[in-house]
Amino acid sequence: MNIQFCKVGSSSKESTRSYPGHVLESQIEVFQQKAAAHEGTPLQAFFESKVDKIKRILERRGA
């Protein structure tokens, strides 16, 4: 029997991807809107954490 690897739930570091700054900035806006739409739910914290991660990536790039 061969070993198989499942990619479900796996992720790569977002900082290793080479997205242009304007794409990341638009993602911040989208995630902020989603966080506002899910205010008071666990999804709000999830979307806010995504915003924080993207902001850190932009800060590391110097944008």
Biopython code that builds the backbone (N, CA, C, O; Angstrom):
import numpy as np
from Bio.PDB.StructureBuilder import StructureBuilder

atoms = [
    (1, "MET", "N", (0.843, -1.173, 0.000)),
    (1, "MET", "CA", (0.000, 0.000, 0.000)),
    (1, "MET", "C", (0.893, 1.242, 0.000)),
    (1, "MET", "O", (1.852, 1.318, 0.767)),
    (2, "ASN", "N", (0.582, 2.200, -0.847)),
    (2, "ASN", "CA", (1.354, 3.429, -0.943)),
    (2, "ASN", "C", (0.867, 4.451, 0.072)),
    (2, "ASN", "O", (-0.312, 4.485, 0.425)),
    (3, "ILE", "N", (1.789, 5.279, 0.531)),
    (3, "ILE", "CA", (1.445, 6.359, 1.440)),
    (3, "ILE", "C", (0.815, 7.481, 0.630)),
    (3, "ILE", "O", (1.323, 7.859, -0.425)),
    (4, "GLN", "N", (-0.302, 8.011, 1.133)),
    (4, "GLN", "CA", (-0.967, 9.113, 0.457)),
    (4, "GLN", "C", (-1.021, 10.299, 1.404)),
    (4, "GLN", "O", (-1.183, 10.137, 2.613)),
    (5, "PHE", "N", (-0.888, 11.461, 0.857)),
    (5, "PHE", "CA", (-0.929, 12.670, 1.651)),
    (5, "PHE", "C", (-2.180, 13.466, 1.279)),
    (5, "PHE", "O", (-2.474, 13.677, 0.102)),
    (6, "CYS", "N", (-2.890, 13.890, 2.282)),
    (6, "CYS", "CA", (-4.121, 14.632, 2.079)),
    (6, "CYS", "C", (-3.845, 16.124, 2.182)),
    (6, "CYS", "O", (-3.194, 16.566, 3.129)),
    (7, "LYS", "N", (-4.327, 16.900, 1.231)),
    (7, "LYS", "CA", (-4.106, 18.336, 1.243)),
    (7, "LYS", "C", (-5.260, 19.099, 1.887)),
    (7, "LYS", "O", (-5.206, 20.326, 1.982)),
    (8, "VAL", "N", (-6.283, 18.409, 2.322)),
    (8, "VAL", "CA", (-7.423, 19.076, 2.938)),
    (8, "VAL", "C", (-6.978, 19.690, 4.253)),
    (8, "VAL", "O", (-6.451, 18.998, 5.123)),
    (9, "GLY", "N", (-7.188, 20.979, 4.393)),
    (9, "GLY", "CA", (-6.822, 21.666, 5.615)),
    (9, "GLY", "C", (-5.371, 22.089, 5.679)),
    (9, "GLY", "O", (-4.973, 22.799, 6.603)),
    (10, "SER", "N", (-4.575, 21.664, 4.714)),
    (10, "SER", "CA", (-3.181, 22.076, 4.729)),
    (10, "SER", "C", (-3.070, 23.493, 4.198)),
    (10, "SER", "O", (-3.930, 23.957, 3.449)),
    (11, "SER", "N", (-2.035, 24.155, 4.580)),
    (11, "SER", "CA", (-1.867, 25.529, 4.123)),
    (11, "SER", "C", (-0.390, 25.844, 3.983)),
    (11, "SER", "O", (0.470, 25.182, 4.564)),
    (12, "SER", "N", (-0.128, 26.863, 3.205)),
    (12, "SER", "CA", (1.231, 27.350, 3.092)),
    (12, "SER", "C", (1.276, 28.729, 3.720)),
    (12, "SER", "O", (0.245, 29.387, 3.858)),
    (13, "LYS", "N", (2.449, 29.161, 4.094)),
    (13, "LYS", "CA", (2.579, 30.468, 4.706)),
    (13, "LYS", "C", (2.206, 31.534, 3.696)),
    (13, "LYS", "O", (2.664, 31.522, 2.553)),
    (14, "GLU", "N", (1.359, 32.464, 4.143)),
    (14, "GLU", "CA", (0.925, 33.522, 3.248)),
    (14, "GLU", "C", (2.070, 34.443, 2.878)),
    (14, "GLU", "O", (2.053, 35.054, 1.809)),
    (15, "SER", "N", (3.068, 34.554, 3.746)),
    (15, "SER", "CA", (4.176, 35.457, 3.465)),
    (15, "SER", "C", (5.068, 34.928, 2.346)),
    (15, "SER", "O", (5.834, 35.691, 1.759)),
    (16, "THR", "N", (4.980, 33.620, 2.040)),
    (16, "THR", "CA", (5.810, 33.076, 0.976)),
    (16, "THR", "C", (5.180, 33.290, -0.390)),
    (16, "THR", "O", (5.852, 33.137, -1.410)),
    (17, "ARG", "N", (3.910, 33.638, -0.425)),
    (17, "ARG", "CA", (3.258, 33.910, -1.695)),
    (17, "ARG", "C", (3.640, 35.299, -2.165)),
    (17, "ARG", "O", (3.898, 36.193, -1.359)),
    (18, "SER", "N", (3.674, 35.467, -3.436)),
    (18, "SER", "CA", (4.096, 36.763, -3.966)),
    (18, "SER", "C", (2.903, 37.520, -4.548)),
    (18, "SER", "O", (2.797, 37.698, -5.762)),
    (19, "TYR", "N", (2.018, 37.958, -3.674)),
    (19, "TYR", "CA", (0.884, 38.768, -4.100)),
    (19, "TYR", "C", (1.306, 40.223, -4.173)),
    (19, "TYR", "O", (2.061, 40.691, -3.320)),
    (20, "PRO", "N", (0.832, 40.944, -5.173)),
    (20, "PRO", "CA", (1.100, 42.396, -5.213)),
    (20, "PRO", "C", (0.404, 43.085, -4.040)),
    (20, "PRO", "O", (-0.604, 42.597, -3.529)),
    (21, "GLY", "N", (0.951, 44.214, -3.627)),
    (21, "GLY", "CA", (0.422, 44.938, -2.481)),
    (21, "GLY", "C", (-1.032, 45.336, -2.629)),
    (21, "GLY", "O", (-1.789, 45.287, -1.659)),
    (22, "HIS", "N", (-1.437, 45.733, -3.841)),
    (22, "HIS", "CA", (-2.826, 46.161, -4.020)),
    (22, "HIS", "C", (-3.810, 45.008, -3.842)),
    (22, "HIS", "O", (-4.946, 45.224, -3.420)),
    (23, "VAL", "N", (-3.386, 43.792, -4.157)),
    (23, "VAL", "CA", (-4.254, 42.628, -3.966)),
    (23, "VAL", "C", (-4.433, 42.368, -2.471)),
    (23, "VAL", "O", (-5.541, 42.089, -2.012)),
    (24, "LEU", "N", (-3.348, 42.461, -1.722)),
    (24, "LEU", "CA", (-3.434, 42.248, -0.282)),
    (24, "LEU", "C", (-4.284, 43.318, 0.380)),
    (24, "LEU", "O", (-5.043, 43.025, 1.304)),
    (25, "GLU", "N", (-4.165, 44.556, -0.083)),
    (25, "GLU", "CA", (-4.973, 45.634, 0.480)),
    (25, "GLU", "C", (-6.454, 45.417, 0.204)),
    (25, "GLU", "O", (-7.292, 45.713, 1.055)),
    (26, "SER", "N", (-6.783, 44.907, -0.968)),
    (26, "SER", "CA", (-8.189, 44.626, -1.266)),
    (26, "SER", "C", (-8.695, 43.459, -0.427)),
    (26, "SER", "O", (-9.864, 43.435, -0.041)),
    (27, "GLN", "N", (-7.821, 42.483, -0.140)),
    (27, "GLN", "CA", (-8.208, 41.379, 0.737)),
    (27, "GLN", "C", (-8.489, 41.878, 2.149)),
    (27, "GLN", "O", (-9.395, 41.376, 2.816)),
    (28, "ILE", "N", (-7.724, 42.857, 2.606)),
    (28, "ILE", "CA", (-7.965, 43.439, 3.922)),
    (28, "ILE", "C", (-9.368, 44.024, 3.974)),
    (28, "ILE", "O", (-10.098, 43.807, 4.940)),
    (29, "GLU", "N", (-9.746, 44.763, 2.942)),
    (29, "GLU", "CA", (-11.080, 45.367, 2.905)),
    (29, "GLU", "C", (-12.171, 44.303, 2.919)),
    (29, "GLU", "O", (-13.174, 44.445, 3.619)),
    (30, "VAL", "N", (-11.976, 43.249, 2.154)),
    (30, "VAL", "CA", (-12.973, 42.174, 2.088)),
    (30, "VAL", "C", (-13.118, 41.506, 3.452)),
    (30, "VAL", "O", (-14.234, 41.281, 3.919)),
    (31, "PHE", "N", (-11.990, 41.189, 4.090)),
    (31, "PHE", "CA", (-12.056, 40.527, 5.392)),
    (31, "PHE", "C", (-12.629, 41.441, 6.467)),
    (31, "PHE", "O", (-13.296, 40.962, 7.385)),
    (32, "GLN", "N", (-12.385, 42.745, 6.375)),
    (32, "GLN", "CA", (-12.968, 43.679, 7.329)),
    (32, "GLN", "C", (-14.485, 43.735, 7.157)),
    (32, "GLN", "O", (-15.220, 43.804, 8.142)),
    (33, "GLN", "N", (-14.948, 43.704, 5.923)),
    (33, "GLN", "CA", (-16.389, 43.695, 5.671)),
    (33, "GLN", "C", (-17.027, 42.411, 6.191)),
    (33, "GLN", "O", (-18.115, 42.435, 6.766)),
    (34, "LYS", "N", (-16.342, 41.294, 5.983)),
    (34, "LYS", "CA", (-16.875, 40.018, 6.472)),
    (34, "LYS", "C", (-16.892, 39.990, 7.993)),
    (34, "LYS", "O", (-17.827, 39.457, 8.592)),
    (35, "ALA", "N", (-15.872, 40.557, 8.624)),
    (35, "ALA", "CA", (-15.839, 40.612, 10.082)),
    (35, "ALA", "C", (-16.998, 41.450, 10.609)),
    (35, "ALA", "O", (-17.625, 41.092, 11.606)),
    (36, "ALA", "N", (-17.280, 42.559, 9.945)),
    (36, "ALA", "CA", (-18.389, 43.419, 10.363)),
    (36, "ALA", "C", (-19.731, 42.714, 10.169)),
    (36, "ALA", "O", (-20.654, 42.888, 10.965)),
    (37, "ALA", "N", (-19.829, 41.924, 9.113)),
    (37, "ALA", "CA", (-21.070, 41.202, 8.832)),
    (37, "ALA", "C", (-21.330, 40.093, 9.848)),
    (37, "ALA", "O", (-22.480, 39.715, 10.075)),
    (38, "HIS", "N", (-20.267, 39.572, 10.459)),
    (38, "HIS", "CA", (-20.394, 38.472, 11.414)),
    (38, "HIS", "C", (-20.094, 38.934, 12.834)),
    (38, "HIS", "O", (-19.560, 38.174, 13.642)),
    (39, "GLU", "N", (-20.436, 40.175, 13.131)),
    (39, "GLU", "CA", (-20.142, 40.741, 14.438)),
    (39, "GLU", "C", (-20.801, 39.916, 15.549)),
    (39, "GLU", "O", (-21.978, 39.561, 15.473)),
    (40, "GLY", "N", (-20.008, 39.625, 16.576)),
    (40, "GLY", "CA", (-20.509, 38.872, 17.721)),
    (40, "GLY", "C", (-20.461, 37.368, 17.554)),
    (40, "GLY", "O", (-20.956, 36.636, 18.411)),
    (41, "THR", "N", (-19.874, 36.892, 16.464)),
    (41, "THR", "CA", (-19.761, 35.449, 16.239)),
    (41, "THR", "C", (-18.284, 35.063, 16.198)),
    (41, "THR", "O", (-17.418, 35.929, 16.075)),
    (42, "PRO", "N", (-17.999, 33.778, 16.298)),
    (42, "PRO", "CA", (-16.601, 33.347, 16.194)),
    (42, "PRO", "C", (-15.958, 33.692, 14.849)),
    (42, "PRO", "O", (-14.738, 33.831, 14.761)),
    (43, "LEU", "N", (-16.771, 33.829, 13.812)),
    (43, "LEU", "CA", (-16.223, 34.181, 12.503)),
    (43, "LEU", "C", (-15.625, 35.583, 12.497)),
    (43, "LEU", "O", (-14.699, 35.860, 11.736)),
    (44, "GLN", "N", (-16.142, 36.455, 13.331)),
    (44, "GLN", "CA", (-15.590, 37.806, 13.405)),
    (44, "GLN", "C", (-14.126, 37.747, 13.817)),
    (44, "GLN", "O", (-13.280, 38.403, 13.208)),
    (45, "ALA", "N", (-13.826, 36.973, 14.836)),
    (45, "ALA", "CA", (-12.442, 36.845, 15.298)),
    (45, "ALA", "C", (-11.567, 36.219, 14.215)),
    (45, "ALA", "O", (-10.411, 36.610, 14.053)),
    (46, "PHE", "N", (-12.102, 35.258, 13.479)),
    (46, "PHE", "CA", (-11.356, 34.610, 12.406)),
    (46, "PHE", "C", (-10.983, 35.612, 11.324)),
    (46, "PHE", "O", (-9.828, 35.680, 10.904)),
    (47, "PHE", "N", (-11.964, 36.391, 10.872)),
    (47, "PHE", "CA", (-11.700, 37.359, 9.811)),
    (47, "PHE", "C", (-10.775, 38.474, 10.291)),
    (47, "PHE", "O", (-9.944, 38.960, 9.524)),
    (48, "GLU", "N", (-10.908, 38.879, 11.543)),
    (48, "GLU", "CA", (-10.006, 39.902, 12.083)),
    (48, "GLU", "C", (-8.577, 39.373, 12.171)),
    (48, "GLU", "O", (-7.624, 40.125, 11.965)),
    (49, "SER", "N", (-8.424, 38.092, 12.475)),
    (49, "SER", "CA", (-7.066, 37.524, 12.512)),
    (49, "SER", "C", (-6.458, 37.488, 11.110)),
    (49, "SER", "O", (-5.253, 37.683, 10.948)),
    (50, "LYS", "N", (-7.288, 37.240, 10.105)),
    (50, "LYS", "CA", (-6.808, 37.281, 8.722)),
    (50, "LYS", "C", (-6.320, 38.684, 8.355)),
    (50, "LYS", "O", (-5.286, 38.838, 7.706)),
    (51, "VAL", "N", (-7.070, 39.700, 8.776)),
    (51, "VAL", "CA", (-6.684, 41.086, 8.514)),
    (51, "VAL", "C", (-5.336, 41.380, 9.163)),
    (51, "VAL", "O", (-4.462, 41.988, 8.545)),
    (52, "ASP", "N", (-5.173, 40.947, 10.408)),
    (52, "ASP", "CA", (-3.908, 41.177, 11.115)),
    (52, "ASP", "C", (-2.738, 40.495, 10.413)),
    (52, "ASP", "O", (-1.657, 41.075, 10.312)),
    (53, "LYS", "N", (-2.940, 39.274, 9.929)),
    (53, "LYS", "CA", (-1.874, 38.550, 9.235)),
    (53, "LYS", "C", (-1.457, 39.273, 7.955)),
    (53, "LYS", "O", (-0.269, 39.405, 7.661)),
    (54, "ILE", "N", (-2.449, 39.735, 7.204)),
    (54, "ILE", "CA", (-2.144, 40.425, 5.949)),
    (54, "ILE", "C", (-1.423, 41.735, 6.228)),
    (54, "ILE", "O", (-0.489, 42.095, 5.511)),
    (55, "LYS", "N", (-1.850, 42.453, 7.268)),
    (55, "LYS", "CA", (-1.180, 43.705, 7.622)),
    (55, "LYS", "C", (0.276, 43.457, 8.002)),
    (55, "LYS", "O", (1.152, 44.244, 7.645)),
    (56, "ARG", "N", (0.541, 42.367, 8.724)),
    (56, "ARG", "CA", (1.930, 42.042, 9.089)),
    (56, "ARG", "C", (2.762, 41.729, 7.851)),
    (56, "ARG", "O", (3.933, 42.102, 7.776)),
    (57, "ILE", "N", (2.161, 41.047, 6.887)),
    (57, "ILE", "CA", (2.873, 40.744, 5.641)),
    (57, "ILE", "C", (3.238, 42.039, 4.932)),
    (57, "ILE", "O", (4.362, 42.192, 4.456)),
    (58, "LEU", "N", (2.293, 42.972, 4.859)),
    (58, "LEU", "CA", (2.562, 44.247, 4.207)),
    (58, "LEU", "C", (3.631, 45.046, 4.962)),
    (58, "LEU", "O", (4.470, 45.700, 4.343)),
    (59, "GLU", "N", (3.601, 44.992, 6.287)),
    (59, "GLU", "CA", (4.614, 45.693, 7.075)),
    (59, "GLU", "C", (6.008, 45.122, 6.833)),
    (59, "GLU", "O", (6.987, 45.865, 6.756)),
    (60, "ARG", "N", (6.092, 43.798, 6.714)),
    (60, "ARG", "CA", (7.392, 43.166, 6.461)),
    (60, "ARG", "C", (7.934, 43.556, 5.088)),
    (60, "ARG", "O", (9.144, 43.658, 4.891)),
    (61, "ARG", "N", (7.027, 43.769, 4.154)),
    (61, "ARG", "CA", (7.442, 44.153, 2.806)),
    (61, "ARG", "C", (7.809, 45.621, 2.720)),
    (61, "ARG", "O", (8.476, 46.052, 1.780)),
    (62, "GLY", "N", (7.367, 46.388, 3.712)),
    (62, "GLY", "CA", (7.653, 47.810, 3.695)),
    (62, "GLY", "C", (6.661, 48.609, 2.889)),
    (62, "GLY", "O", (6.949, 49.723, 2.452)),
    (63, "ALA", "N", (5.472, 48.026, 2.691)),
    (63, "ALA", "CA", (4.444, 48.727, 1.900)),
    (63, "ALA", "C", (3.602, 49.616, 2.769)),
    (63, "ALA", "O", (2.691, 50.280, 2.275)),
]
sb = StructureBuilder()
sb.init_structure("model")
sb.init_model(0)
sb.init_chain("A")
sb.init_seg("    ")
for serial, (resi, resn, name, xyz) in enumerate(atoms, 1):
    if name == "N":
        sb.init_residue(resn, " ", resi, " ")
    sb.init_atom(name, np.array(xyz, "f"), 0.0, 1.0, " ", f" {name:<3s}", serial, name[0])
structure = sb.get_structure()
